[in-house]
Amino acid sequence: MNHHQLEKDIEHLEHIIGRLSGRDHIPLSYWRGRLESVSSENLVPSQMQRVKRLNEALRALESRLTHESVQQRDR
């Protein structure tokens, strides 16, 4: 992936991941795949940091939704 496309993909993920609720039409697994795709590229240090933050944000959302699902199931 060229540098400009990679940068656009990271920017798009930054825009979207912060707005996800887990109840969106596109499943979180799609965004996980997109993030893993970007993560596998040859990133410069600043991009690595941004991707790391995105990973943490998505992981937190996935964890929260899993926790909520378990709580609802146990009711």
C-alpha positions, -999 to +999 in steps of 0.1 A: +000+000+000+014+034-009+021+060+018-009+083+008-034+054+008-020+042+041-024+077+056-060+080+043-069+046+057-055+055+092-074+089+091-106+071+081-102+046+109-095+074+134-127+091+122-148+060+124-136+041+154-142+069+178-178+070+167-186+033+168-213+021+191-213-016+184-248-014+172-239-001+138-247-018+105-211-028+099-199-053+125-169-046+147-151-075+131-150-056+098-132-027+115-109-051+133-100-066+099-093-031+085-072-022+114-052-055+112-047-048+075-032-013+082-012-028+111+006-052+088+019-024+066+054-008+069+045+020+093+066+050+104+067+056+142+040+082+142+016+059+123+025+030+147+014+052+176-018+061+159-026+025+150-018+015+186-043+040+199-069+028+174-063-008+185-067+002+222-100+021+214-114-008+194-103-034+220-120-013+247-153-012+227-151-049+220-145-056+257-174-033+268-198-049+244-188-084+254-193-074+291-227-059+283-237-090+264-228-113+293-247-091+318-278-092+296-276-129+292-272-134+330-304-114+337 
